[in-house]
Amino acid sequence: MPLVGQAQSKNASLNGSIHSEKGESVASATVVAIHMPTGIRRTSVAGPDGSFTMPDVLSGGPFTLQVLQPGFRPQVVTNVFFASDKPTVLDFTLVPEVVAVGTRRTDRTLLESAVAVDVIDMRELTPTAPQTDLTQVLHYVVPSFNSTRQTSADGADHIDPISLRGLAPDQTLVLVNGKRYHTTGLINLLGSRGLGSVNYDLNAFASNALDRVEILRDGAAAQYGSDAIAGVINLNLKSDNKGGNVLLNTGITSRGDGFTSLLSVNKGLKLGQKGFLNLTAEADHRGATTRGSAQRDITSWPVFSYDAQEEAELLAASGKTYDDFRQKNGDANVRNFRGLYNLSVPVGAKSNFYSFGSYNSRRGQAVAPWVLPAAQEVDIVDGIFPDGYQPHINTRVHDATGTAGFAFGLGQWTLDLSHVLGVNQMRYDISHTLNSSLGAASPTNFDAGGFRFSQNVSNATLSRLFPKALAGTNVAFGGEFRADRYEIIAGEEASYKDYGQGKPDASPGAQGFIGFDPNSAVAGNRRNVSAFADVEADVTKKWTVGTAVRFENYSDFGSAFIYKVSSRLQLAKPVAVRAAYNTGFRAPALQQELYRQLTLLPTSNGNVYSGIFNNQSDVARAAGIGQLQPERSRNLSAGLVLTPAPALSFSVDAYQIAIDDRIILSGIFGFDPSGTRAALNNALTRANADNAQFFTNAVNTRTRGLDLVATYRPTVGHGTLNLGLAANFNKTIIRSLQVPAAFQNLQTDNLPGNDYVDQRQLSLIETGNPNEKIVLNTGYEIGKFSVLVRNQSFGQVKTYDFNFDPLDEGSVYMVFRPKVSTDLILNFRPNKAFMLTGGVNNMFNVYPDNIHTAAYRNGRPPVGFKTFDEFNAYFQAKYGRPSNLPYDFDILPYQSQQMSFNGRFFYLKAAYQFGL
């Protein structure tokens, strides 16, 4: 209810006190009173006893009151009226900004954390950010987090790969409400991020269902188990028991494509006296994008002929132009339907039942390069697609997770018992293509099969806070059982079989994406059990020490023992230092252990069939590739936290992460004409493959970096200025390689194109993520209006190009220069329930360097050549044709590197909150 007093001509006064939930005074908190009709605001700062006074406030109203203090959640009270005939007294109780990652204490605030944690307020960000997918929202606000949409990368076009602190997607652990979330069944085999790794599908979650996202920027495998090498991302679901919102979003690029739309509804319901059920339903659509021109280069991907005159004549005779053969090369077309729930119900006086879960159904459509007469005449069927065709790679993704648990109060102890079930399935159906080995009898749509990954996790954790042990000591221990299952599902016969009924040498299977055949179909299981203990002690009120140990045993590779120690010291009220050291590990993903497939790689010189063979295969054994072992890490971090004023905070954290036995996808190996690897030659012949790749523990790396975060929220004029600066600087180096004896000569010879660990893979590890990323926010709030300008600076990326053929000489080296993208966000709140946001993402229409520029202007030719002129002359002499490097430069001009290459994007969002 509003606090009402009769409006008078003279001013009113406000005073009161501010305390924490424990009843302790909160000193230095800022109280802001905003007169909504005029935008006039008054500010007061609480004294040492938590009391504040505001003697000169306009009488009447309505006012909005804000209470701000670092370490606590902001509190907002609306529809307040002041009377002039008597003082208004208000007392506030602030809720600590507690974190759930990096600690098992339930009362540890963000500023008290012994390790670096980013807390992203999704309630504030979701209704205003230009992006809707969770990966893209985080990519543009968290410097240490990177995720760019891939293009022409098969399944990776539909599931955005992520990276934390420059490491691989599967070296980060994702939790939901503190419980382990499953990975996808997809392995990233193409694209520019996370090559050879297994990903999490963060876009399976509706951003509108999230209260906040916590990103722990420190190794935490000793606390949470395998994968938490770079850090932990914890998704906290909304737990409101009343109210809710409706969110509408629409947007389009300045090119007129990439149209997006979203409808999301969230509702909180009360269950009994203290329980809640929070529900979210959401549907969205994202249109496809294409960049670059339709023009094709005669040396790369002509339509009819590699002879320029003949190409022109045949195009004219067909009555078509290059516009009719335009390659789609941007974002995939995607539709999502999402549903989430979060509930908690007391059971008795000291027990609680909780459950939460989500379901996502996604339909995606991407494309492969055109199949054209110039390069693949044998795969043209005149009666179906006489001039060529562009295969569509369509997916159906189903992702579901459900958690149920009980929290029991056992005297001073708390016992948490939970079980999590997660399933991810991805199926491919290929359209607008054919199996050319069937000739005119070929269908144009194929079920190509897919894969499924499921995970069951049972956990028991017993914890207790001993308030009188030192200055407070929390003890936790428990155990966990996990069961994983992975399977590859075969496609229909026509998607992979060679029928021999087409032209001589016609390619078998669905062009663009060969289906999984019965020989690729595989199923496997793995189990592991773990025990852990965690002690976190406040030695004094200013000094905290934590330690954690964990033992895990896996059914397929053995055991691991890891540990972590951390400490935080409050040197003075505004100054604290923190440090941590931990050992960690990442078990080989079951997907990496079992995956196998024959992949069609269309090149401008025809199709190449490259097989990825698991480590149990005949091909791997013939090559001398051993069984996969876990990655092991050592993580050291140290940081400084400054809070010199309630409106100002600053933190800096340095880190070093050393990883041994890092699992990567090997180079591509073809037939060995010297006969040195005769066994491998024979195995490739039996597998009907031109080339082979394997997953292998081949690299030892070291990553060093620095994270900076600063915020400043002063009162300026009648409004509040919001300044935020966050940055990540990192560098990864290859410490050493581990190459099997049979391939040592390949790694050390002067032919980089046949290396056991190829150039591209090494460059993606070392320099494939931006070496720096800086986010600068400048915002101003006044009355019902606010404006925010967000600048994102993406650092340089350097990688070798693909080497599909593969060429002994290797490929070109590409340098993608730093870029800055600027967002403008305008917000209007006509009343407390409705908010309208409009803005521009990438306001100045900045594009990353295209691959031709990255190679010819910024980069260099293959190793051993001083200039591109020298290399191109050599290439022409050796291969009898002009060089077509970098690959696909005319039809796929951009690679997914630092940022989106969609350019400027306009958007509009409307949010209505009900139940206020």
N, C-alpha and C positions, 0 to 999 in steps of 0.2 A: 504494500500500500504506500502511496505517496505520503511524505511528511508535509503536512499542510499548515500554513500560517497565513494570515491576512496580509496582502501586499500593502506596504506603507511607503511614504515618500522617502523616509530615511533608511539607511542601510541596516543590514542584519549582521549577526555574528555566528560563527561556528567554532566549536571546540569539542575535544574528545580525546580518546586514547587509542593506541594501536598495540595489540598483543598477538603473540603466536598462539597456536592451538594448545600449547603447554602452559599458557598463561604468562609467559615471559614477555617483558616489554620489548618492543621492536623500535630501537632508536634509529633516527635519521631517515625514517620512511617519508616519502613525499606524498602529500595530499593535494590534489588538484580539483578545484570546483569550476565547472564550465557552465556558464549561463547560455542555454541552448538558443534562445531567440536572438542574442547579440553576438555570441561567440566570446564574450569577455570571460577571462579566467583569472582565478586567484590561486596562489600556491602557498603551502605551509610545509615546514619540515618538522618532524617529531623530535622532541628532545630526548635526553638519556633515559627518562622514565617512560617513554612512549607517548607522552602527551603532546597535543598540538593545539594551536589556536589560530583562528582566521577572523580577525576583528572587523574587517571592512568588506562585506559581501552584499551584493544587491539583494534587496528583499524580493519576495515572490519567487518566480521560477518559470519553467522547470529547469533544474540543474542536473548535470551528470557529474558524479564524484568518482575520481580515480585515486586509488592508493597503490603506490609503487615502491618496491624495495627489492634490491638484488637478493636472490636466494629464495624469494617467495613468489607465488603466483599473483599477478595483478588482480585487484578487486575493483569492480565497477558497480556503482549503484546509480540507477536512473530514476527520473521522475521525482526529484527532490524539490521541495518548496521551503523557503525560509521566511519566518515571521520577524518583523522588526521590533516587536514589543518584548521579546524575550530571546535569550541565546538558544541556539539549537545545539544539542549535545548528541554526538554520535560516537559509538565505540566500534572499532573494527577488529576482526580476528582474521589474521592472514594465514593462508595454507602454505606450508613450505613447498618449494619447487623440488620435490624429491625425485631422485633418479632410480630406475630399476635395473640398470646395467652397470657392471663393474663393481657391484656391492650386493650383499644379501641382507643388509640392514634396510628396514622399511622406512627409516627416518633420515636417510642421508640426503642432504640437499645438493643441488648442482654445484654451488660454490664450495661445498665441503668435500667434493669427490677427489680421491687421490689420483685419478687419471682423467684424461681429457674426454669430455662428453659434450656433443652438440645436442641441444634440445630444440626441435623444430615445432613451433606451435601451428598445427594443421588447422585448428579452428579459425585462426587468423589468415593463414596462407591460402587455404583451399578456395574461399570465395573470391579471392582477388588475383591470384597468380595467372599468368597467361596460359600456362600449361594445365592439362588435366591428368595425364598419366603420371603416376607417382614417381617413376624413374626420372622423368623430365622435370618435374617440380623440384626434386632434390638436386638434379644436375645443375640447375641455375641458381641455387641458393647455398649449397654446401661445397666449399672449395675442394675438400679432400675426396669428394664423391664424384665419379664420372660415369655417364651413361649416354651414348649416342646411338640413335636409331641406325640400323644397318641397312644396306641395300644390296640386292642381288647376292644374298648370303644364305639362301635356302631358308631353313627354319629360324635363323637369327633375325630375319626380317620381321618376325612375328613376336619375338620375345627379346626385349632389350637387354643386352648384357650390361653388367655393372662392374665398377672398380672402386675400391677404397684404398687410398694412399698409394695409388699406382700399381696395386697388385691385382691378381686374377680374380674373376668373379667367385670362384669356389674357395678362395682364401679369406672370405668374409662369411660370418655366420649371421643368419637372419632369425629373429625371434618374433613371436606374436604374443603380446601380454606376458613376456618372459619365458615362453615355451618355444622349443625348437620347431622351425618351419622347414618343410621339405624342399628339395631342389626340383628342377624340372627333369624330364627325361631327355631333353635336348643337349647335345654336345655341340659347341660352336666350332664348325669346321671351315667356314669361310668368313669373310668380313675382316674388320680391323681391330676388334676388341675381344679379348678373352679367348683367343684362338686355342682350341684343344681343351677348353675348360667347360665345366658344367655350371649352369647359371641358376639364379633364383628369379622367379617371375613376380616382381613387386607390383606389376600392373594388374595382377589378379585382384588387388585390393582397391576398393573405392576410397579415394582420398577423403571424401566426406564422412567416412565411417571412423576416421582416425582422430583421436584427441591430440596426439603428438607423436613425433618420431624421435627416438633417442639414438644417436650414433656414437658408440664408444670407439674412440680413436686409440686403441691400444690392444695388444694381444691379450686374449682371455680364454685360451683353450683349457687352462687349468681349472677355470670356473665353469665353462659351458661345454667343453669337449671339442672334438675334431672340427676343423675349418676356421676357428676364430683366431687366425694369424694376423690379419690386417686390423681386425676389430669386429664389432658386433653392431647390427642394426636391429633395434627393437621397436616394433609397431604397437603402440598403445591404442586400443580401441576405445571409443566413447563409452561412458558408463552412466550417462544421464538417465534419471528415472522420470523425467517429464520433458515437455517441450519437444523441439525438433526443428527441422528446416527443410525447405525446398530450394534446390539449386539448379539454375538453368545456365547453360553456356553455349555460345556459338562463336565461330571464328573462321577466318579465311585468309589465305596468303594474298599478297599484293599481285601475284600472277593469276589469281582467280581459281586456284586449285587448293587441295588440302583442306576442304571444308570440314569443320568439326562441329559436332553438336553433342550435348550431354544433358540428361535429366537425372537428378539424384534426389532422393527423399530419405531423411533420417528422422526417427521417432523414438523418444524415450518413454518407457512405461514403468509404472511402479508395481512391484510384486510384493504384496504384504506390506509390513511397516518399514522394512529396511532393504528389501530386495529391489532389483531393477532388471529390466529387459530393454536393451537398446537394439534397434533394427535399422538397417540401411538397404535400400534397393536402388540400383543405378543401371542406366543404359547409355551407351555412347557410340558414336560413329566417327571415324577419321578417314577422310578421303585421301586418295593417292596423290602423289606429286611427281613431277618430272622436271628436270632442269637441263640446261644445255640446249643446243640446237639439234634439229633433225639431220643435219648434214653428216654424211659418213665419209671417212677417209679411205682412199683407195688402197692404202697399205694395211688397213686394219679390218674394217667390217663392210666391204662393199656388198651390194645386193646380188648382182649377177656375174660380175667379172672383176678380176684384179687389173685388167687393162682399162685405162680411163676412157678411151674412145669407145670400146665395146660396151662398157658399163653405161655410158650415156645413150648409146643406140638402143640397147635392150630396155633401159628405163623408158625411153620414148615409145618403143614398140609396145610396152605393157600398158601404156597410158597412165603410168603412176609416177610419183615423185618420191623423194626421200621422206616427205611428210607422211606418206602411207606406210613407211617402215620405221617410224619413230620408236626408239627404244624407251620404254618406261624405266625410270632409273632412280626414283626417290622413295618416299615413304610408301609402305604397303597400305592397301585399303583394309581397314580393320573395323569390326563391330564387336562390342563387349556387352555382356549382361552380367551384373554382379549382385550378389546378395550376401549380407553379413549380419551376424547377431552376436551379442555379448550379454550374458546374464549372470546374476549372482543372487542367491537366496540363502538367508540364515537357516540353519538346521539346529535348533536348540540354542542354548545360551552362548556356547563357545565354538560352534562349528558352522561351516559355511560350504554350500555347494556352488560351484561355478562351472560355466560352460561357455564356449565361444567357437565360432567357426565362420567359414566363408565358402562361397562357390562362385566360380567364374567360367562362363562359356564365351569363347572367342572364335570368330570366323575371320580369317585373314586371306587376302589375295595378293600375292607378289608375282613377279615374272622372272623368266630366264631370258638370256639373249636370244634374238631371233635365230631361227634355223633358215639359212638362205642358200640359194643355188651356188653362189660363188665359193663358199667354204664347204658346204655339206650337200652337194648335189645328189648324193646317193640317198639322202634322207628326205628328198622332196617327192611327194606322191602327187602327180599331176591331177588326178581325179578328186583330190581333197583340198590340198593347199598348193596350187601350182607355182605360186611365186614366193612361197615361204610362209612361216608362221612363228608367232611369239608364244611359247608355252606359258601357261599360267600355273604357278605353284600355289595351290590353295591349302589351307590348314583348318582343322577343327581342334581347338585346344580346350580341354576340360581340366580345371584345377579345383580341388576341394580339400578342405582341412577342417577337422573338428576336434575339440578338446573338451574333456570333462574331468573334474577333479573335486576333491574335498580338502578343506583346510580345517584341521581339528585343533582346538585348544586343549593341550594336555598339561594342566597346571601352568607353569611358566614357559613351557615349551609349545611350539607350533609344529604340527606335522602336516605337510602338504603332499597329497597323493594325487597323481594326475596321469592321464593317458591321452596321447595325441595320435590321430590317424591322418595322414596326408597322402593324396594321390594326384599325380599329374599325368595326363595323357595327351599325346599329339598325333593326329592322323593326317596324312597327306592325300589329297585328291588332285590329280593333274588334269587340266583341261586345255582346250585349244591346242592340242598337240596330237601326236600319233606314234605308233610303233612302226617304224618304216620297214621292219623286217616282215610285216604282214602285208605290205603293199596297199592296194586299194581296199583290202578287207579290214584295214585297221580302224578301230574306234578312235574317237577324239577325246574321250574322257577315261581316266583310269583311277582306280583305287590303288595307291602306291604303298599302303601299309603305314606303319609308324612305330611308336614306342610308348611304354608306360612305366612310370616309376612310382612305387608306393613305399611308405615309411610308417612304422609303428614305434612309438616311444613311450615307455612307462617310466615314471620318475617318482621317487620318494625322497623328500627332503625334510629333515628335522632341524629346527633352529630355535635359538633362544638368545635374548639380550640379557646380559648380566650387568645391570646398571651400576653396581657397586664394585665390580671388578675393574681396578684402575679407575678411569673416568667413564667407563662404559665399554663392555666387550661383548661382541656378537659372535656366537659359535653356530656353525651350520655343518651338517654332514649328511650324506645320503648315498643313493645308488640309482643307476639308470640302466634300463635294458632297451636296446634298439634293434629292430629287424627291418632290413631293406630288401626290396625286390625290384628287379629291372628286367624288362622283356622287350624284345623287338618283334613286331607283328608283321608278318609277311603280307605283301600286297597281292592283288589278283594276278593271275599268270601273265596276262597280256602286258602288265606294267614292267616286266623284267625279262621275258623270254625272247630268245632269238628263234623265229619261225622259219627263216630262210626263204620267205616267199616274196621278198621285195627285190630291189636292184642288187646287183653284186656288191658285197661289202656294206650293205645297209646296216645301220646300227640297231641293235636290239633294244627293247624296252621303251618306256615312255620317254620321248625326247624332252630335255629340260630337267628331268628328275627321274632317274631309274628307280622303279619300285624295289622294296626289300624282297629278296627271293627267299625260298625256304632255307637255303644254306646260310643266309644272314640272320634268319629268325633264331633268337636265343633267349633263354630265360635263366636267371640266376638269383640266388639269395645270399644274404650275409647277415650275421648277428654279431652284436657286441654288447658286452656288459662293462659297467664302469662303477667305480667308487670314488667319492670325493670328500674332502674336508676343507672348511673355510673358516678362518678366524680373523676378525677385524676388531682391533682394540684402539680405543682412545687412551693412550698412555697418560696424557694430560688433556685438558680441554683444548689445547692448541696443537697437540701432536697425535696423529693417527698412524698406526701401522697395520698392514693387512698381509695375510699370507693364504695361499691356497695350494692344495696338492690334489692330483687326480691320477688314477690308474685305470687304463682301459685295455680290454682284451678283445681282439677281433677274431672271427672264425676263419679268416682267409690269410692274414699275414702275421698275427702274433700280438704282442703287447706294447704299450707305451706308458711311461711314467713322466709326468710333467709337473711343473710347479710355477708359482708366481709370488713375488713379494712386492709390496707397494708401501709408500709412506707419504704423508702430507704434514707440513709444519707451518703453523700460523706464526710468522715472524713478528707481525704487528697487525693491528686491526685491518688495515687495508692491504696487507702483503702476505702472500702464502707461497710456499714452494712445494713441489710434488715430484715424485720420481717412482719408477717401477721397472722391474726386470722380470721377464717370464720366459719360460721355454714352452714350445707348442708343437703341434703336429697337425697334419691333414692326411687322413686316410685316403688312399686312392678311391675315387668315386667308383661305385659299382658300374656306372655307365662307361668309365674309362677302361675298366677291366674287361668288359664284355662286348663293347660296341664293335660291329663289323658291317661293312657295306661296300659295294662297288659303286663308285660315283662317276657320273658322266661329267667331264669338264669340257664344255664346248670352247674351242679356240678358233681363231681365224684361219687355222690350218687344218681344221677338222676336229673330230671328237677324240678325246684321250680318256681312257678308262683307268681311274686310279682307285685302288682298293685300300681301305683302312682295315687292317687286320688286327684282331685282339691278340693278346700275348699268349693265348692258349692255342693259336692257329698253327697249321703246318708251315705257313709262310713265315711267321715270327720265329718259329723254332729253326727253320732253315737259315734265317738271318742271324741267329744267335742272340735274339732279344730276350732278356730275362723277365721274370715276373715283376710286376710293379711293387714298389715299396712305399711306405708313407713319407711324405715330406716332413722335415723337422726344422723348427725355427728357434731363433733366439732374438728376443725383442727387448730393447732398452729405451726408456723414455725419461725425460725430465722437463719440468715446466715451471712457470712463474705465473701467479694470478694476482692482479691488482684491482682493488675496488676503492679508489681514493674518494669517491663521492657516490651517493645513491644513484645518480644519473649516469655514472661513468664506470665502465668495467673493461679490463684488458687481460688477455692471457696469451702466453706464448709457450709452445711445447715443441721440443726437438725429439726426434726418434731415429732409431736404427733397427732395421729388421734384416737379419741374416737367415736365409732359407737354404737348406741342403736338400739334395735329391729332388729338386723341383720337377714335377711331371709336365712334360710338354708333348706336342705332336712332332714327331721326327720330320726330317726332310723327305722329299719324294724320291724313291729309288726305282730306277728302271732296270732293264736287262744289262748285265755286265758283259760287254763283248770280249773282255780279256779272259773270261772263264774263271776268274779268281773266286767268284761267288756262284759257282755252278749250281749248288743246291738251291739258292734263292731263285736263279733263272728258271729252274725246273718247277719250283713251287708256284711262281708267277704264271707259268704256262698252264699249270693245272687249274689255277684260279681264274683263268681268262682275264687277267689284268695286265695292263701295260706298265703300271707303276704300283708302288706300295708305300704305305706309311704306317707308323706304329706309335703307340703311347710309350714313353720311356722316361725313366729318372735320369735326365741328362744334364741338368744345369744346377749350379750353385750360385746364388745371387746375394747381393746386399743392397738394401734400399735405405737411403738417408733422407730425412726431410724435416721441415719446419712448418708448424701450424700457427697462425696468428688470428686472434679474434678480438675485436674492440667494438664497444657500443657506447653511444653518448646520446642522452635524451634530455636536453635542457629545455626550459621554457623560454620561448622567444616571442615577444609581442603578446598577442592574445592566443597563441597556439603553442604547439610542442614540436620541436625539431628532432627528428629521428635520424641519427647517423650511425651507420654500421659498416665496419670494414673487416673482412675475413679473407684469409689467404692461405694457400698451401704451396710450398716449394718442395720438390722431391727429385731425387736422382737415383736410378737403379743401375748397377753395374753387374756384369757377369764375372764372378770370381773365378770360376773354373768350369770346364765341361767334362762330362763322363761319357766317353765314347767306347762302345764295344770294340774289341780287338779287330774284328773283321772289317770295321769301317774307319779305323784310324787313318788309313792312307787317304780316304776320301776327305776327311776333315782337314788334313794337312797339305793336300796337293794344291796346285795352282788353279783348280777348277772349282770356284765357289758354288756353282750351280748344282753340284752333286754332294754337298756336305751332309753329314749325318744329322747335324742340327743346322737347318738352313738359315740363310741370311735374314729372310723376312721374320722368321720366328724370333731370332735373337734381337733384331731391331725392335720388334713389337714389345718384347720384355723390357729392353733398356730405355727406349725413347718413344714407344708407341702411345704413351699417355702424355698429356701436357706436362712440361717440366715445371710449370707454375700455373696457378689459377687464382684470380683475385676477384672478389665480389665487393662492390662498393654500393651501399644503399644510402640515398639521401631523400628523406621524406619530411613532410610537414603536415600537421593536423590542426585544423582550426574549425571549431563548430561542427557542422555537418559534413565538412569537406576534408579530403586529404589527397595529397599527391605524392607519388613515389617515383624517383628515377633510380633504376638499378643498372649498374654497369658491371659486366662480366668480362674480365680479361683472360683469354685462354692462351697459354704459353705455346711454345714451339713443339711440334711433333716431327720426328724423323723416322722413316721406315723404308726398307727395301720393298719394291713392288712384288707382286705375285710372279712365280716362275712356273707357269702351267705346263710348258712344253715337255720337259724342263730343258733349259739351255745350260750347257756346261759353263758358260760365261757368267751365269747368274743373271740378275736383273738390275734395273736402274735404282738409284738411291734418291728418294724424294724427301724434300724438306718443306713442311707446311708452316709458314710463318705465323707469328702471334697475331691474334685477332681480338677485337673488342666489340661486344654486342651490347646495345643499350635498350632497356625497356622503359616505357612510360606508362604508369598506372594511375588512373584517376578514379576517386571513390566518392560517392555521395550517399549519405544516410538521411533521407527525408524524415524518418522516425526511427524509433528504437528497433522496429521489427524488420524494416526493409533496407536493403543495401544494393546499390547499383554500381558496377565497376566496368569501366571501359579502358582500353589501352592498346598499346602497340608493343609487340615483342620484336626485337631487332629493328628498332626504329630507323636506323640509317642504312638498312638493307645490306649488311655486311655478309660477304660469302667467304668461306674458307678457300684457300688456293685450290684450283683444279689440279688434277694430277699431271697434266702437261706442264703447267707452270711450276709445280713442285719439283718436277724432274729437270726440265730444260733450263729454267731460269734460276731456281734455288738449289737444285740438287747436282747430281753428277752421274756420268755414265757408269756401266758396270766396272768392277774392280779390274785394274790393269790398263785402263784407257784414260788418256788425259782429257780428251774432248769428245763430244757427241759426234762431231764430224769424223773423227778417227774410228769410233765404234761403228757408226752407220756404214762407213766404207768397208770395214772388216766384215760386218754382218752380210752386206750385199755380196761380197766375194765368196764367203763361206756357204751361205744358204741360198744364194741365187735369187733373193728377193729383198725388198727394202725392210728395214727394221720396223716392227709394229709395237715397240716399247715406248712408254709404259702400256701394259695390256689394256685394251678396251678404252683408250683415251678419248675416242670419238663418241662411243655410245654410253659409257659410264664415266663421265668427266670428273665426278667427285667421289671420293672415298669418305666414309664416316669417320672423321678424325676428332678434332676438338669440339665441334659444334654442328648444329643442323645446317644443311645447305639449302633450306627452303626459302631463306630470305625473310623479308618483312612479313609480319603476321598481325592482323587486326582481330580484336576479340571483344566480346561483351558478355558480362556475367550479371545475373540477378539472383539475389538470395533473400528468402523470406523466412524469418524465424517465428515459429508459433509457440504458444504456451508461455510467453513472457509475462 
